[in-house]
Amino acid sequence: MASAGDPLGNIWEHAMSMDLMVDERPLSVAVVVASLGRPELITQMSGLMAGQTRQPDILLFSIVSEADIPADFVPGENCQVIMGPKGLTRQRNNALNALGNDYDIIVFYDDDFIPARGSLAAIEQFFRSHPDVVGASGNVVADGINTAGISYEEGLEILANFEAKNFAPNCVVAPLHGLYGCNMAYRVSAIGETRFDERLPLYAWQEDIDFAASLKDRGRLVRTFAFAGVHQGVKHGRTPGVRLGYSQIINPAYLMKKGTMRPGFAAKLIVRNVIANHLKALSPEPWVDRAGRAKGNWIGLLDLIRGRLTPERIESL
């Protein structure tokens, strides 16, 4: 029996003791992956989805041009490709428009995410067991976004060690205000006509927080350990330093004014990134353009002082 001070033990006891209202009908699951300039990751994700214990009802890659897909890629009935304008929010919206209301759950994975083999089965079961949940972030076991990155082989090893622990309680761990975009799932009936904000272009920093917060009045947004994976944090194909630095200032301010980001959280994001970029610019990590980010911070701060909340400006920087 877990002690009163053991939060993980309490999670387990809660999961085992709850009389959950489980909807036994099958739920269809669509997987959406937006990708740009990284065809090798489309091959990787296709293989990972083929290895799932529960296959996606459709795997949809949202790309910009033929150059984004591998030369030997062959679409099928349950694996399709759509093309549209560049930008994460635009590409995800293109996918939402294409899927319509034909599926029960939509899972958004970054193209460099490695889901555990049982993730889709666990996602279906989780949403069956929690009818009041409209969106959930899974357990990111390891995240290479703030490091040099995690190789595919290393990611598989991390996941194998994690899966050996058999730690996947089908329960809510914590309520959230926004979800983490590399590994998030939504109930389609709650999305309705809501779409990602296309004023957040290209890398669309914090678009996941914004989209999730737009649905907060329709049900619960939560974190769960029911499904998991590793985020590699692949560096090529990402937004240049100046553009990201600008977004680190303007996007939180824009979302705060919009009402989808809490003021305290927005201020914390801005201050934390400005300090980190300027301090680390003296001895930058090889994989981060700290000088570019710091320059973008200053451009953003000047726009903020002038009252210009223009996240789309990064397309001209």
N, C-alpha and C positions, 0 to 999 in steps of 0.2 A: 504494500500500500504506500502511495506517495505521501510525503510529508506536506503540511499546509504551506510550507515555504517553497515547494518545488513546482514552478509554473508549468514545466513540461509534463510533470506527473499529473497536475490538475487538468491539463488539456486532454491527456489520455483518459482520465477518469470521466471527464465530461463527455468525451466522445463515446465511451463505452456505456454510460448510464443513460444518455438521452434517448427518449422514445421518439425518434425522428419520424415525421410524416413523409415517407418515401413514396414518390411517384414512380410506379413500376413501368410505365410506358417507356419505350425506347426514345431517346433524344438524339436527333441528328446533329452531327458536329462538322462544321466547316473550319478549315485552317487557312488563314490568310498570311502570306509572307510578301511584304514589299521589298524589292531589291533593285539596286542600281549599280551597274559596273562590277558585279561580283558573281559571274556565272558559275564559278566553282562552288559557291555556297548554295546555289540552286540544286546542283548535283548532290551536294552533301545533304541538304534538307529532304530531297526526294528519297534518298536512301534511309534517312532517319524515320520518315513517315512510313515507308514500306516495312520497317522493323517494329512498328508499334503493335502492341498486343490487341489493340482495337483500331482498325483502319479509319482514317477520316472519310466522311461521306463525300467530301470534296477537298482537294488541296489546290488552292488558287494562288498563283504567283502573279503579283501586280508589278509590272515592269514598265520601262520607258521605251526601249527599242530592242531590236533583234540582238544587239550586242550584249544585252544583259542576260541572255540565256546561253547555255552551252550548245555547241554546234550539233551534238548528238542527242539533244533533248527531244523526246517524243511525247507530246501530250496524249492523255487518254481520257476515258469517260470520267474518272475520278481525280484527274490531275490536269489542270488547265492553266493557261496563261492569258492574261489580258494586258493591253498596253494603253498608256495614257500619259498625261502631263507629268513632268518630274516634280518630286517633292513628296515626303513621307505622308503628309495629310492628304494630298491629292491622290496618291496611289492607294491609300487605304480607303478613301471615299469611292474611288473607282471600283474597288472590290466590293464594298458595301452595296453600291448601286447594282452591280452585276448579280450579287447573291439575293438581293431583295429579302423576302420573308420566307424563303424556301427551306431554311434550316433553323434549328432550335437554339444552337449555341455557335458562336463565332469565337475562335481562338486566334489571337494575334501573336505570332512569333517573329522576332528579329531573324534575319537570314543567318546570323551567326549564333543562334541559340541551339543548344543540344538538349532536347527533352528526354527525360527518362522514358524507358520503353513502355511503361504503363500509364503515361500521362493522359492520353486521350480517354482511355477507359475510366481513369480516376476523375477527370473533368466531368464526364457524363454522369457518373455516380454522385459527384459532389453537388451538381446542380439539381439532380433528382432529390437529394436529401435535404436541400436548403432552398425551398421555393421562394423565400423572401429575398434571396441574394440575386442581384442583377449583374454584378461584376466581381471578379476575383483575380488576385495576383497569386501565383504559385510561389513555391520555395526556390529561390535562386541559390543553389548550393555553393556556387563559386562564380564570381563576376570579374572578368578581365578588363572591364571598361576603364578602370583607373590604374591599370598596370600595363605592362608591355603586351598583354593579351595572353590567352590560353590556347594552346594548340588543340587541334581536334583529338589527337591521341591522348593528350593530357586530360582533356575534358571527359573522354570516355572512361579513363581510369578513375577520375574523381567520382563520376556517376556510378561506376561499378562498386566502388567502396561504399558509397552512400546507399545504394540499393541493397547491399548485403545487410545493412542494419534494419531493413524492412520498416522504415519509419515513414508512414504515410497515413496518419489518422484523418479520417473523413470528417473533419470538423473545422469550424472557424477559429482562427488564432487571434485575430484582432480586427476591429473595424478600421477602415481606411477612408481618407478624403479623396485620394487619387490612386490609380494603379500604376504598376511598373510595366512599361510598354513592351519589353522584350519577351514577356511571358504572362499574358493576361487573357481572360476569357469573359465573354458577355452573353447574357440572355438576349436573343434577337428581339423578342417581344418588347423588351424594355428600350431597345435602341430606337425603334420606330424610324422617324425621319431625321433624327439627330445625326450630325456628321462631324468629322474632325474639322477644326477651324483652319481654313486654307489661307488665312492671313499669317499663319505660322509656316513659312515655306522651307524647302530643302530639308535639312535635318530636323526641323520643327521641334526644337528643344522645349520640353515640358508639355508637348501635345497630349501625352498620356494622362497627365494630371487634369488638364482642361477637359478632355473628352469624358473621363470618368466623373468628374465633378458635375458635368452637365446632366448626368443621370441620377444624381444623388437623391432626388425627390421621388424616384420610381422604385426604390428598394435599397437593399444594403450593398455597400462596397466593402470587400473584406480581403484579408490575407488568409491563406490556408496552406497547410503542409500536405494537402491531399495529392497535389501534383508538383513536380519539381524538374529542375534541369540546370545546365551550366551555360552561362553567357560568356562566349569567348572574348568579346570585345575586340574583334578584328579591326585593325586600324585603317587599312586602305579603303578608299571610297567614302571617307567621312568628311564632314564640313571643315574647310580651312580655318586656321586659328582666328583670324580677324572676324570672320562671320560668326563663329561660335562665341567669341568674346562679346560681340555686339548683342547676340541673343541672350547671353547670360545676364544682361542688364535689362533690355527692353521686354523680353518675353515675360518675366515675372511681373514687371510693372503693368504690362498690358493685361495679363490674366487677373491681376489683383483688381484693376479697374473694372474688368468684365465681371468679376464676382466668382470666378472659378478657382482662385487661389487665395488662401488666407493671407492677410497683410503680414503677419509675423513670419510665416513661412517664406513669403516672397522676399522680405527684407533679409532674412537669414541666407537665402540662396545668393542674393546679390553681394552681400558683404563677404561671405565665405569665398566666393569665386574671385572677387577683386583682390582680396588679400592673398589667396593662394597663387594667383597668376603673377602678381608683382613680386612676391617673395621667391617663388620658384623660378622666375625669369633669370635670377642670378646664377642658377645652376639647374637648367631645365632637364627634365626627363627626355631621353632621345626620341620618344614617341609622341611628345606633346610640343606644340608650337606655343610656348608660353608668351613669347614676345608678341606674337600675333594676337593672342587672346587678350593680353594687356592693352594693346592698341585698340582692339575692338571694344573693350570695356570703356575706354575713354570716349570713343565715338558715341557709344550708347549713353554714357553719363551726360554728355553734352546735349544729346537729343532729349534725354529725360528732363534736364533742367529747362530746356526750351518747351517742354510739354508735348514733344513729338513721340507718340507711342506708335511707332511704325515698324513692326517686326518684319514686314516684307522688304524693308530696305536692304537686308543682307544680300538680296539677289543682285544688287548693284555695287556691293563692296568688293 
